[in-house]
Amino acid sequence: MPATVYQRLFDRLAALIPDLARPNGECTFRALTPRPGELVSYCTLSTIDTRACDVHIAHAMQGHRTGAATLSFHVDLAARRAELTAVQDEWRYEVLYDEDGRPNPRQAQMNDFALTWLAARLACGAVFRPVETGAAEELAGECA
């Protein structure tokens, strides 16, 4: 049986965030230091329980002062599935479900975009590593 987009999202997140399967409270990670002018990324992993967590990834061009684009995911560790829950760029913020639980009509395209973006980061050799306590604010400033 072929893998679903949700399983592939999980696989890509797990490859980018080696500590994904072992969430511990709230942790901040950063992709390896880029060269000037490259994409800088950081993420936070928030544990919901031993079976699930939320992942928020922010990224921006290093040295540019535009708002950070973000991707937010809900990750089911037990089922090894992840789903994009929200995306924000310089122009808009979109969620995949409204307050009544109805899916966004662009849900499939948004999950495909996230899958492609994660694959591109992997192809560039990005891997998120833990950040020292207190450095998260500094990283947020880089992507602000």
Buried (B, 14 or more C-beta within 10 A) or exposed (E): EEEEBBBBBBBBBBBBBEBBEEBEEEBBBBBEEBEEEBBBBBBBBEBEEEEBBBBBBBBBBBEEEEBBBBBBBBBBBEEBBBBBBBBBEEEEEEBBEEEEEEEBEEBEEBBBBBBEBBBEBBEEEBBBEBBEEEEBEEBBEBBE
